[in-house]
Amino acid sequence: MPDTKREQVLSVRDLDITFKTTAGPVHAIRGVNIDLYKGETVALVGESGSGKSVTMKAAMGILAQNAKVNSGSIQFSYHHADGSPETVDLLQKDKKWIRRHINGKRIAMVFQDPMTSLDPTMTIGKQIMEGMLWHFKMPKAEAYQKALRLLEEVGITDAEKRMKSYPHQLSGGMRQRVVIAIALSCDPDLLICDEPTTALDVTIQAKILELIRSIQKERGISVIYITHDLGVVAKVADYVDVMYAGKIVETGTIDEIFYDPRHPYTWGLLSAMPDLDTADERLYTIPGSPPNLLHEKAGDAFAPRNKYALEIDDEIDPPMFKISDTHFAATWLLDPRAPKVEMPPELKDRVARMSAEAKKIEEAE
C-alpha cells in the first residue's frame, strides 16, 4: 500500500532497454522498477555496467542514439508555477520537450567529472546564469545576484571573484561545487547525482556529500544517487536499489540493506567495502567479472559468480521475494524450498560492528 502522505516524484515501471551495437543487441536494462518520493533519497548501487546511469539517462531524455526502449514507463510528477500538479510519462515525450520543460529546470544532473560538465571557454558566472536566463527569461541582473547566492550556498568563498573565473582556474572540489550550483540554479524537484565524488579526494568527498544533504534538507528536493560505493550510500540514502546486469536484485531501506542484506551480490558489495577493524589482510572481491550482456544466459545472471547458486539459478531467473513491506530480493535462496544459507560469518561480524557504531553515533547526537 503506497503511503498517501508521501508525495511520489518518480515512478519507473518495467523499464526495458536494448542497445544496438555492431556486435549485436545488448540488453542493458531488464524490467527495472524504482520509486522516489518528495524529499527522499534513493541510491542506485552496483558495479560499472550494471545499468545505473542508463536508467537515469532515460529519464533525462539523453540516451545514446543506438538505445531502444522496448517497454516501460517513467512517470514524473511536478507542480507548475501556479501550483497545479502534473504527471507525465517521460518516455512518451520527445527530446525537445524534455529539454524545454524538464532538463535543468525540474530534473538536474550532477555528473561524475566536473571538467566534462563545464564549458572551458565560459566564465563560471555565465554558466550558472545560463539556465535561469533560458528557462525563466530572468533579467540579467537578477540572475547575476542569484548566481552569487548559489555560489555562497555551495560554500565557495569570494563569490564575486569566482564569477569571473574559468573552470581551469578552480580546484576539482570547487568545480564540483560549481556544477552543483548550476544544477540548483533553476530550483529542480529532483537532483540526480551520478558518482558525484568519484574524481575527488576523500576529505573533499565528505564535504560534497554533506553539502548535497544540507541543500536537500533545506529545499525539500528528492535525490537519486548513482554509485558503486556503499560507503557513500551509508551517508546519504533513505532507500537503496542494488543493480546487477541491468536488473534490480535487492531493494530496501538503508537499514535493511546494510544490516539485513539477503542477496549474495549485496553480501559481496558490503564485504568489499574497506574496513579498518577487519582481521583480514586482504580486501574481499566478488569472484569473476560482470556478465557480457551480448550473450544473455538463462536463469540468474549472477549465478556464475555466486558460490551459493542453486541448480535452478541456471534455468529460471528468480522473482523478487518479499522480506518485509519495503525489502525485496531476487534470489532463489529466499524460496521456502531452498537450503538455509546464512551470510558469510566475516560479513556478519562486520554488520554487527557497523550496527554498534551507528548506535554510538546516534547516542552521541
LOBAPA-507878 format. One record per residue (C-alpha): x negated, y, z; residue number from 1; residue in three letters. Coordinates in nm, 2 decimals. Each point is the difference from the previous one (the first is absolute). Layout:
BEGIN
X Y Z NUM ALA;
...
This chain:
BEGIN
0.00 0.00 0.00 1 MET;
-0.16 0.33 -0.10 2 PRO;
-0.02 0.26 0.28 3 ASP;
0.25 0.28 -0.08 4 THR;
-0.20 0.25 0.20 5 LYS;
-0.30 -0.05 -0.22 6 ARG;
0.01 0.18 -0.33 7 GLU;
-0.14 -0.20 -0.28 8 GLN;
-0.24 0.18 -0.23 9 VAL;
-0.13 -0.28 -0.22 10 LEU;
0.14 -0.34 -0.09 11 SER;
-0.20 -0.23 -0.24 12 VAL;
0.20 -0.31 -0.10 13 ARG;
-0.13 -0.30 -0.20 14 ASP;
-0.26 0.20 -0.18 15 LEU;
-0.17 -0.21 -0.27 16 ASP;
-0.27 0.14 -0.22 17 ILE;
-0.22 -0.16 -0.27 18 THR;
-0.30 0.16 -0.18 19 PHE;
-0.07 -0.09 -0.36 20 LYS;
-0.37 -0.06 -0.05 21 THR;
-0.22 -0.13 -0.28 22 THR;
-0.04 -0.32 0.19 23 ALA;
0.37 -0.04 0.05 24 GLY;
0.27 0.12 0.24 25 PRO;
-0.09 0.06 0.37 26 VAL;
0.29 -0.04 0.24 27 HIS;
-0.12 0.26 0.25 28 ALA;
0.31 0.07 0.21 29 ILE;
0.23 -0.29 0.09 30 ARG;
0.33 0.09 0.17 31 GLY;
-0.11 0.27 0.24 32 VAL;
0.24 0.14 0.26 33 ASN;
-0.09 0.31 0.21 34 ILE;
0.21 0.21 0.24 35 ASP;
-0.11 0.34 0.13 36 LEU;
0.20 0.23 0.23 37 TYR;
-0.04 0.37 0.07 38 LYS;
-0.29 0.09 0.23 39 GLY;
-0.14 -0.35 0.00 40 GLU;
-0.32 -0.15 -0.13 41 THR;
-0.03 -0.32 -0.20 42 VAL;
-0.34 -0.15 -0.08 43 ALA;
-0.06 -0.22 -0.31 44 LEU;
-0.29 -0.22 0.08 45 VAL;
-0.19 -0.25 -0.20 46 GLY;
-0.33 -0.06 -0.19 47 GLU;
-0.08 0.19 -0.32 48 SER;
0.22 -0.11 -0.29 49 GLY;
0.29 -0.12 0.22 50 SER;
0.23 0.26 -0.16 51 GLY;
0.02 0.27 0.27 52 LYS;
-0.08 0.30 -0.22 53 SER;
0.20 -0.13 -0.31 54 VAL;
0.31 -0.02 0.22 55 THR;
-0.03 0.37 0.10 56 MET;
-0.11 0.12 -0.35 57 LYS;
0.33 -0.15 -0.13 58 ALA;
0.18 0.23 0.25 59 ALA;
-0.20 0.30 -0.13 60 MET;
0.06 -0.08 -0.36 61 GLY;
-0.37 -0.02 -0.06 62 ILE;
-0.04 -0.36 -0.11 63 LEU;
-0.25 -0.08 -0.27 64 ALA;
0.14 -0.02 -0.36 65 GLN;
-0.04 -0.38 -0.01 66 ASN;
0.23 -0.06 0.30 67 ALA;
0.34 -0.14 -0.04 68 LYS;
0.26 0.00 0.28 69 VAL;
0.19 -0.32 -0.04 70 ASN;
0.26 0.06 0.27 71 SER;
0.07 0.17 0.32 72 GLY;
0.09 0.35 0.13 73 SER;
-0.17 0.27 0.20 74 ILE;
0.27 0.21 0.17 75 GLN;
-0.13 0.33 0.13 76 PHE;
0.23 0.22 0.22 77 SER;
-0.06 0.37 0.06 78 TYR;
0.19 0.33 0.06 79 HIS;
0.04 0.29 -0.24 80 HIS;
-0.08 0.35 0.11 81 ALA;
0.36 0.05 0.09 82 ASP;
-0.01 -0.31 0.23 83 GLY;
0.20 -0.23 -0.23 84 SER;
-0.13 -0.35 0.00 85 PRO;
-0.11 -0.19 -0.31 86 GLU;
-0.12 -0.36 -0.06 87 THR;
-0.16 -0.09 -0.34 88 VAL;
-0.15 -0.31 -0.14 89 ASP;
-0.34 0.12 -0.10 90 LEU;
-0.04 -0.29 -0.25 91 LEU;
0.29 0.13 -0.20 92 GLN;
-0.15 0.35 -0.04 93 LYS;
-0.24 0.11 -0.27 94 ASP;
-0.35 0.12 0.08 95 LYS;
0.09 0.36 -0.08 96 LYS;
0.29 0.01 0.24 97 TRP;
-0.22 -0.16 0.28 98 ILE;
-0.27 0.26 -0.06 99 ARG;
0.24 0.28 0.02 100 ARG;
0.21 -0.11 0.30 101 HIS;
-0.20 -0.25 0.20 102 ILE;
-0.38 0.00 -0.05 103 ASN;
-0.17 0.24 0.24 104 GLY;
0.34 0.16 0.10 105 LYS;
0.17 -0.29 0.18 106 ARG;
-0.26 -0.28 -0.02 107 ILE;
-0.36 0.09 0.03 108 ALA;
-0.30 -0.22 -0.02 109 MET;
-0.34 0.02 0.16 110 VAL;
-0.25 -0.21 -0.19 111 PHE;
-0.31 -0.19 0.10 112 GLN;
-0.27 0.23 -0.14 113 ASP;
0.06 0.37 0.04 114 PRO;
-0.24 0.08 -0.28 115 MET;
0.22 -0.17 -0.26 116 THR;
0.31 0.18 0.13 117 SER;
-0.15 0.35 -0.02 118 LEU;
-0.07 0.20 -0.31 119 ASP;
-0.37 0.10 0.01 120 PRO;
0.06 0.31 -0.21 121 THR;
0.26 0.16 0.23 122 MET;
-0.03 0.17 0.33 123 THR;
0.15 -0.18 0.31 124 ILE;
0.26 0.28 0.04 125 GLY;
0.12 -0.03 -0.36 126 LYS;
0.05 -0.37 0.03 127 GLN;
0.20 0.03 0.32 128 ILE;
0.22 0.27 -0.14 129 MET;
0.06 -0.18 -0.33 130 GLU;
0.28 -0.22 0.11 131 GLY;
0.19 0.27 0.19 132 MET;
-0.02 0.23 -0.30 133 LEU;
0.12 -0.27 -0.24 134 TRP;
0.27 -0.17 0.21 135 HIS;
0.14 0.30 0.19 136 PHE;
-0.09 0.29 -0.23 137 LYS;
-0.14 0.16 0.32 138 MET;
-0.15 0.35 -0.02 139 PRO;
-0.38 -0.02 -0.01 140 LYS;
-0.06 0.20 0.32 141 ALA;
0.24 -0.23 0.19 142 GLU;
-0.17 -0.31 -0.14 143 ALA;
-0.34 0.14 0.10 144 TYR;
0.11 0.06 0.36 145 GLN;
0.16 -0.35 0.02 146 LYS;
-0.32 -0.16 -0.14 147 ALA;
-0.20 0.18 0.27 148 LEU;
0.23 -0.13 0.27 149 ARG;
-0.03 -0.35 -0.15 150 LEU;
-0.38 0.01 0.01 151 LEU;
0.02 0.10 0.37 152 GLU;
0.25 -0.27 0.07 153 GLU;
-0.23 -0.27 -0.14 154 VAL;
-0.28 0.13 0.22 155 GLY;
-0.21 0.20 -0.25 156 ILE;
-0.17 0.29 0.16 157 THR;
-0.07 0.33 -0.18 158 ASP;
0.30 -0.07 -0.23 159 ALA;
-0.03 0.34 -0.19 160 GLU;
-0.35 -0.09 -0.11 161 LYS;
0.09 -0.36 -0.09 162 ARG;
0.28 0.11 -0.23 163 MET;
-0.27 0.13 -0.23 164 LYS;
-0.22 -0.31 0.02 165 SER;
-0.03 -0.27 -0.26 166 TYR;
0.03 -0.37 0.09 167 PRO;
-0.37 -0.07 -0.03 168 HIS;
-0.07 0.26 0.27 169 GLN;
0.19 -0.20 0.26 170 LEU;
-0.09 -0.32 0.19 171 SER;
0.19 -0.32 -0.05 172 GLY;
0.20 0.04 0.31 173 GLY;
0.09 0.36 -0.09 174 MET;
0.10 -0.10 -0.35 175 ARG;
0.24 -0.27 0.14 176 GLN;
0.15 0.27 0.22 177 ARG;
0.05 0.22 -0.30 178 VAL;
0.17 -0.30 -0.18 179 VAL;
0.23 -0.04 0.30 180 ILE;
0.08 0.38 -0.01 181 ALA;
0.09 -0.03 -0.37 182 ILE;
0.22 -0.30 0.07 183 ALA;
0.18 0.19 0.28 184 LEU;
0.04 0.33 -0.20 185 SER;
0.35 -0.08 -0.13 186 CYS;
0.13 -0.15 0.33 187 ASP;
0.05 -0.35 -0.13 188 PRO;
0.23 -0.25 0.18 189 ASP;
-0.24 -0.29 -0.07 190 LEU;
-0.38 -0.01 0.01 191 LEU;
-0.18 -0.29 -0.15 192 ILE;
-0.35 -0.04 0.12 193 CYS;
-0.21 -0.24 -0.22 194 ASP;
-0.30 -0.10 0.20 195 GLU;
-0.04 0.37 0.11 196 PRO;
-0.31 -0.06 0.21 197 THR;
-0.20 -0.26 -0.19 198 THR;
-0.25 0.24 -0.14 199 ALA;
-0.07 0.17 0.33 200 LEU;
-0.21 -0.08 0.30 201 ASP;
0.15 -0.14 0.31 202 VAL;
0.02 0.32 0.21 203 THR;
0.16 0.19 -0.28 204 ILE;
0.23 -0.29 -0.07 205 GLN;
0.14 0.02 0.35 206 ALA;
0.06 0.37 -0.03 207 LYS;
0.18 -0.03 -0.33 208 ILE;
0.23 -0.27 0.14 209 LEU;
0.07 0.21 0.30 210 GLU;
0.07 0.30 -0.22 211 LEU;
0.25 -0.20 -0.22 212 ILE;
0.17 -0.12 0.32 213 ARG;
0.04 0.34 0.16 214 SER;
0.13 0.15 -0.33 215 ILE;
0.25 -0.29 -0.03 216 GLN;
0.13 0.06 0.36 217 LYS;
0.03 0.37 -0.06 218 GLU;
0.18 -0.02 -0.33 219 ARG;
0.19 -0.33 0.05 220 GLY;
-0.12 -0.13 -0.33 221 ILE;
-0.02 -0.37 -0.09 222 SER;
-0.34 -0.15 -0.09 223 VAL;
-0.11 -0.31 -0.19 224 ILE;
-0.36 -0.11 0.06 225 TYR;
-0.17 -0.22 -0.26 226 ILE;
-0.31 -0.16 0.16 227 THR;
-0.19 -0.32 0.04 228 HIS;
-0.13 0.11 0.34 229 ASP;
0.21 -0.13 0.29 230 LEU;
-0.19 0.23 0.23 231 GLY;
0.15 0.30 -0.17 232 VAL;
0.35 -0.16 0.01 233 VAL;
-0.02 -0.04 0.38 234 ALA;
-0.04 0.37 0.04 235 LYS;
0.27 0.12 -0.23 236 VAL;
0.28 -0.25 -0.09 237 ALA;
0.35 -0.08 0.14 238 ASP;
0.05 -0.29 -0.24 239 TYR;
-0.24 -0.21 -0.21 240 VAL;
0.05 -0.18 -0.33 241 ASP;
-0.28 -0.25 -0.07 242 VAL;
-0.04 -0.05 -0.37 243 MET;
-0.17 -0.29 -0.18 244 TYR;
-0.01 -0.06 -0.38 245 ALA;
0.28 0.24 -0.07 246 GLY;
0.23 -0.13 0.27 247 LYS;
0.08 0.11 0.36 248 ILE;
-0.09 -0.30 0.21 249 VAL;
0.07 0.14 0.34 250 GLU;
0.19 0.30 0.13 251 THR;
0.06 0.13 0.35 252 GLY;
-0.05 0.27 0.25 253 THR;
-0.35 0.10 0.08 254 ILE;
0.01 -0.20 0.33 255 ASP;
0.14 -0.31 -0.17 256 GLU;
-0.27 0.00 -0.27 257 ILE;
-0.28 0.06 0.25 258 PHE;
0.10 -0.20 0.30 259 TYR;
0.22 -0.27 -0.16 260 ASP;
-0.12 -0.05 -0.36 261 PRO;
0.14 -0.31 -0.16 262 ARG;
-0.14 -0.02 -0.35 263 HIS;
-0.35 -0.16 -0.05 264 PRO;
-0.10 0.29 -0.23 265 TYR;
0.08 0.25 0.28 266 THR;
-0.20 -0.21 0.24 267 TRP;
-0.29 0.03 -0.25 268 GLY;
0.03 0.37 -0.03 269 LEU;
0.01 0.05 0.38 270 LEU;
-0.29 -0.23 0.05 271 SER;
-0.21 0.19 -0.26 272 ALA;
0.03 0.33 0.20 273 MET;
-0.33 0.09 0.16 274 PRO;
0.03 -0.04 0.38 275 ASP;
-0.27 0.09 0.26 276 LEU;
0.11 -0.26 0.26 277 ASP;
0.00 -0.31 -0.22 278 THR;
-0.24 -0.28 0.08 279 ALA;
-0.05 -0.08 -0.37 280 ASP;
-0.32 0.13 -0.15 281 GLU;
0.15 0.01 -0.35 282 ARG;
0.30 0.18 -0.13 283 LEU;
0.28 -0.23 -0.11 284 TYR;
0.09 0.00 -0.36 285 THR;
0.30 -0.16 -0.17 286 ILE;
-0.14 -0.29 -0.21 287 PRO;
0.03 0.02 -0.38 288 GLY;
0.11 0.31 -0.19 289 SER;
0.34 0.15 -0.10 290 PRO;
0.17 -0.19 -0.29 291 PRO;
-0.03 0.10 -0.36 292 ASN;
0.35 0.10 -0.08 293 LEU;
-0.05 -0.08 -0.37 294 LEU;
0.03 -0.36 0.10 295 HIS;
0.30 -0.03 0.22 296 GLU;
0.01 -0.32 0.21 297 LYS;
0.30 -0.18 0.12 298 ALA;
0.09 0.03 0.37 299 GLY;
-0.17 0.24 0.25 300 ASP;
-0.27 0.22 -0.15 301 ALA;
-0.19 -0.01 0.33 302 PHE;
-0.01 -0.38 0.02 303 ALA;
-0.35 -0.05 -0.15 304 PRO;
-0.15 0.23 0.27 305 ARG;
0.22 -0.13 0.28 306 ASN;
-0.15 -0.27 0.22 307 LYS;
0.35 -0.06 0.15 308 TYR;
0.16 -0.05 -0.34 309 ALA;
0.26 -0.28 -0.03 310 LEU;
0.07 -0.21 -0.30 311 GLU;
0.32 0.20 -0.08 312 ILE;
-0.22 0.31 -0.03 313 ASP;
-0.12 -0.12 -0.34 314 ASP;
0.35 -0.06 -0.12 315 GLU;
0.24 0.26 0.13 316 ILE;
-0.06 0.36 0.09 317 ASP;
0.11 0.05 0.36 318 PRO;
0.30 0.22 0.07 319 PRO;
0.00 0.27 0.27 320 MET;
0.07 -0.17 0.34 321 PHE;
0.16 0.22 0.26 322 LYS;
-0.19 0.02 0.33 323 ILE;
0.19 0.30 0.15 324 SER;
0.23 0.27 -0.14 325 ASP;
-0.30 0.19 -0.11 326 THR;
-0.26 -0.27 -0.05 327 HIS;
-0.01 -0.23 -0.31 328 PHE;
-0.28 -0.21 -0.15 329 ALA;
-0.02 -0.21 -0.32 330 ALA;
-0.18 -0.31 0.11 331 THR;
0.12 -0.37 0.01 332 TRP;
-0.16 -0.02 0.35 333 LEU;
0.32 0.17 0.13 334 LEU;
0.22 -0.27 -0.14 335 ASP;
0.14 -0.21 0.29 336 PRO;
-0.12 -0.32 -0.18 337 ARG;
-0.36 0.13 -0.02 338 ALA;
-0.27 -0.11 0.25 339 PRO;
-0.06 0.24 0.29 340 LYS;
-0.30 0.22 -0.09 341 VAL;
-0.13 0.26 0.25 342 GLU;
-0.21 0.30 -0.10 343 MET;
-0.38 -0.07 0.03 344 PRO;
-0.11 0.01 0.36 345 PRO;
-0.26 0.28 -0.06 346 GLU;
0.27 0.22 -0.15 347 LEU;
0.23 -0.08 0.30 348 LYS;
-0.28 0.13 0.23 349 ASP;
-0.04 0.31 -0.22 350 ARG;
0.38 0.07 0.00 351 VAL;
0.00 -0.04 0.38 352 ALA;
-0.29 0.25 0.02 353 ARG;
0.18 0.25 -0.23 354 MET;
0.32 -0.03 0.20 355 SER;
-0.19 0.07 0.33 356 ALA;
-0.18 0.30 -0.16 357 GLU;
0.33 0.14 -0.13 358 ALA;
0.16 -0.03 0.35 359 LYS;
-0.30 0.18 0.15 360 LYS;
0.03 0.28 -0.24 361 ILE;
0.38 0.03 0.06 362 GLU;
-0.06 0.01 0.37 363 GLU;
-0.27 0.27 -0.04 364 ALA;
0.24 0.21 -0.20 365 GLU;
